[in-house]
Amino acid sequence: MAKSILTEYRLELATLLTLLFAFLTIASIIGVVYMKMVDGEVIFNLPDPISFLGSFLNPLGTWVDWIAVGAPIGLIVCAWWLYDFVKKTRELADLIDTPSKAKFVRNMDDIEYLAWSLPQRFEDKVIAKKKEFKL
């Protein structure tokens, strides 16, 4: 059975979303700091070095306040998702790269769980290692 798209492309999605939410967090916080209301209209008085953000912030208007709340939450969630992926791949690599068949068999439950929770290519590595040990 094929794995879900969120499992197969977890590294790519987590990286992309982490970068997107990092940009949104920075831009929205800058927007909140430099936002002014003039006659019911939102104006962003940005300094020259960051004036390029004005074209991004102007269409958002007062929604910048809400993005400044939501974007850091999304950043934390996606950064954790990325960290969890990297942690699991390193842990699986440490468990697979053992010359001892006994140690491999002892850790088989952890290895199979990690391979199940990671993309198919990691499960294929586990299958190859099982064949190497004739399991």
C-alpha positions as CSV (number, residue, x, y, z in Angstrom):
1,M,0.0,0.0,0.0
2,A,1.3,3.4,-0.9
3,K,2.1,5.9,1.8
4,S,0.4,9.2,2.0
5,I,1.7,12.3,0.2
6,L,2.3,13.9,3.6
7,T,4.6,11.0,4.6
8,E,6.4,10.7,1.2
9,Y,7.1,14.5,0.9
10,R,7.4,15.4,4.5
11,L,10.9,16.8,4.3
12,E,10.0,19.0,1.4
13,L,6.7,20.2,2.8
14,A,8.1,20.9,6.2
15,T,11.0,22.9,4.8
16,L,8.8,24.9,2.5
17,L,6.1,25.6,5.1
18,T,8.7,26.5,7.8
19,L,10.3,29.0,5.4
20,L,6.9,30.4,4.5
21,F,5.8,30.8,8.1
22,A,9.1,32.4,9.0
23,F,8.7,35.0,6.3
24,L,5.0,35.6,7.3
25,T,6.0,36.0,11.0
26,I,8.8,38.5,10.2
27,A,6.7,40.5,7.7
28,S,3.6,40.6,9.9
29,I,5.5,41.7,13.0
30,I,7.1,44.4,11.0
31,G,3.7,45.4,9.6
32,V,2.2,45.6,13.1
33,V,5.0,47.8,14.3
34,Y,4.8,50.2,11.4
35,M,1.0,50.2,10.8
36,K,-1.0,53.4,11.3
37,M,-4.7,54.1,10.8
38,V,-5.4,57.3,9.0
39,D,-9.0,58.2,8.3
40,G,-10.0,54.5,8.5
41,E,-7.3,53.5,6.1
42,V,-4.3,51.3,6.9
43,I,-0.9,52.9,6.0
44,F,2.4,51.2,6.6
45,N,5.2,53.7,7.2
46,L,8.2,51.4,6.5
47,P,11.8,52.5,6.6
48,D,13.7,52.5,3.3
49,P,15.6,49.2,3.9
50,I,12.4,47.3,4.3
51,S,10.1,49.3,2.1
52,F,9.8,46.3,-0.3
53,L,7.5,44.7,2.2
54,G,4.9,47.4,1.6
55,S,3.7,45.8,-1.6
56,F,3.2,42.6,0.4
57,L,1.6,44.2,3.4
58,N,-0.8,46.7,1.7
59,P,-3.3,44.1,0.4
60,L,-3.4,42.5,3.9
61,G,-4.5,45.7,5.7
62,T,-5.7,45.0,9.2
63,W,-5.3,41.2,8.7
64,V,-1.6,41.8,9.5
65,D,-2.6,41.6,13.2
66,W,-4.1,38.2,12.8
67,I,-1.2,36.9,10.7
68,A,1.1,38.1,13.4
69,V,-0.7,35.8,15.8
70,G,-1.1,32.8,13.5
71,A,2.2,32.8,11.6
72,P,4.4,32.1,14.7
73,I,2.1,29.2,15.6
74,G,2.4,27.8,12.1
75,L,6.2,28.3,12.3
76,I,6.5,26.4,15.6
77,V,4.3,23.5,14.3
78,C,6.2,23.2,11.0
79,A,9.6,23.6,12.6
80,W,8.7,20.8,15.0
81,W,7.5,18.6,12.1
82,L,10.8,19.2,10.3
83,Y,12.8,18.5,13.5
84,D,10.9,15.3,14.1
85,F,11.6,14.1,10.6
86,V,15.3,14.8,10.9
87,K,15.4,13.1,14.4
88,K,13.7,10.0,13.1
89,T,15.9,9.6,10.1
90,R,19.0,10.0,12.3
91,E,17.7,7.5,14.8
92,L,16.8,5.0,12.0
93,A,20.3,5.4,10.5
94,D,21.9,4.7,13.8
95,L,19.8,1.6,14.3
96,I,20.3,0.3,10.8
97,D,24.1,0.9,10.6
98,T,25.0,-1.9,13.0
99,P,27.1,-4.8,12.0
100,S,25.6,-6.9,14.8
101,K,22.6,-9.1,13.8
102,A,21.7,-9.5,17.5
103,K,21.5,-5.7,18.1
104,F,19.5,-5.3,14.9
105,V,17.0,-8.0,16.0
106,R,16.8,-6.5,19.5
107,N,15.8,-3.1,18.0
108,M,13.5,-4.5,15.3
109,D,10.4,-3.0,16.8
110,D,11.9,0.5,16.8
111,I,13.3,0.1,13.4
112,E,10.0,-1.1,11.9
113,Y,8.1,1.8,13.5
114,L,10.6,4.4,12.3
115,A,10.5,2.9,8.8
116,W,6.7,2.9,8.8
117,S,6.6,6.6,9.9
118,L,9.1,7.7,7.3
119,P,9.0,7.7,3.4
120,Q,9.1,4.5,1.5
121,R,12.8,4.8,0.7
122,F,13.6,4.2,4.4
123,E,11.4,1.2,4.5
124,D,13.3,-0.2,1.5
125,K,16.6,0.3,3.4
126,V,15.2,-1.7,6.3
127,I,14.1,-4.5,3.9
128,A,17.6,-4.5,2.3
129,K,19.2,-4.8,5.8
130,K,16.9,-7.6,6.7
131,K,18.0,-9.5,3.5
132,E,21.6,-8.8,4.4
133,F,21.1,-10.5,7.8
134,K,18.8,-13.2,6.2
135,L,15.8,-12.3,8.4
